[in-house]
Amino acid sequence: MVQTSGLLRLVGMRDWEEEACGERHAALEALQQVLRSYGYAWLDTPLLEPLDLFLRKSGAELISRLYSFTEPGGQAVALRPEFTPAVIRHFLEVRPTLSPPVRWYYMGPVFRFDPSPGVPRQFTQVGAELLGAAGPAADAEILALARACVLALGGEGFALSLGHMGCLGGLLASFGLSPRAQGFLLAGIPLLRGEGGKERLLERAAGRDLLRPPGPVDAPEALAGVLAEHPEEGEGPLFGGRTRGEILARLVRKARSADDPAAFRRAVAFLADLVRIQGEPGAALAEVRSLLRHWGLDPSPLRPLEALLEALEVHTSPRLPLVLDMGLVRDIAYYTGFLFEITHRPTGQGIAGGGRYDGLVGALGQGEDVPALGFALSLERLMAVSPPPAGRHVPQRMVVAPATPEAYPDAVGAAEALRREGKAVEVSFTPLARADVERLLRQGRPVIIVSRGGGREHLRP
């Protein structure tokens, strides 16, 4: 066992030696070439950001994986778990100087806690954001760019799964549900796709008071009457610093937005059937339309998805097998339109993902929403399932050694001349023993022995 003097390298982190660094650098260069070819400019952001930046819209799954702490100045901060909120933060800071649409790409380390197997994880995220562009053409560009990046290293066996949160939300709205109920159902899709998911989701809904039948106290008119009869009781703070009037008014608003339990149950039953549909886009859409006819629902919420599929056909760059997955959701909560994942089929490993998040700019900037979309990929996962990138060769290091201690200045001069020729040269500070020379040659490293006055002896493996 390697002794570390009390220092233990964190499981889930890794060291990169020279050959691996060369491969990673070549992979990043290949991805940069693709990103720049689409007109995207490089943006880098700090490793450390205010914690609130990642708490507003990231979702419970990602928030639970944050590395956050209070810095010496007293501010709550976090190591970035992803780039998108930081890119939006920068966009808001420089927005007056920009002319949308804005195209940025990024690459760098991100940090997350991996609950299984319970270790910290650092990985390199590469991605792009397109800000200020609405419509299916912009959606298709991001999809085409993502698949071009995944294929940039020459790997095979990838597939693209496509879903659409906007379509799901539009279909659920057909049941007359409140935004709260719709959000609950969308968040419950992973549960619905499992065994007994419908019953388990209804149990959770009951626990959230979403299936409570309306009673007398729920009637807005009754609560409004209480306020009218006891105006004086609206004065003075009660629970949580709120007045009685404020509490009753909140109950009135809640009652007015209450969902019909029967409509909620119908929506759960419909959604349980819908999210199981996946397959080739044409066949899957036909199955969705058949389901909508069975439920008597308007198919118009499907139009954005249909328009995206049409726009994607314009891009003739290398394609991936495309699967329409009506139950596709991601563990980040800010998506509002299409979303996608690219996986490596032989290993089942997720490589890239993204989508449209039109509400994120407004949520982080407390202003108007801006059309926005993007994607990110894990460089390490992509490299693990792709051949080593071209150009990864690390220059062979040769060793220049003085024949005698007095020849050291001549050895330095010889090394400098070789470096000007583009060679990688390591200078030995002292003459080499024969055993050291033999060891270097076995390692495949040429040795040049320099004598006083500049004479050279070349020893090759």
ABEGO torsion letter per residue (X at the ends): XBBAGGBBBBBGBBBBBAAAAAAAAAAAAAAAAAAAAAGBBBBBBBABBBAAAAAAAAEAAAAAABBBBBBAAGBBBBBBABAAAAAAAAAAAAAAABBOBBBBBBBEBBBBBBAOAGBBBBBBBBBBBBBGBBEAAAAAAAAAAAAAAAAAAGBBGBBBBBBBAAAAAAAAAAAGBBAAAAAAAAAAAAAAABBGAAAAAAAAAAAAGAABBBBAAABAAAAAAAAAABAAAABEBBBGGBBAAAAAAAAAAAAAABBBAAAAAAAAAAAAAAAABBEBAAAAAAAAAAAAAAAGBBAAAAAAAAAAAAAAAABABBBBBBBBBAABBBABAABABBBBBBBBAAAGBBABBEEBBAAAAAAAAGBBBBBBBEBBBBAAAAAAABBBBBGABBBBBBBBBBABAAAAAAAAAAAAAAAAAGBBBBBBABBBBAAAAAAAAAAGBBBBBBBBGGBBBBBBX
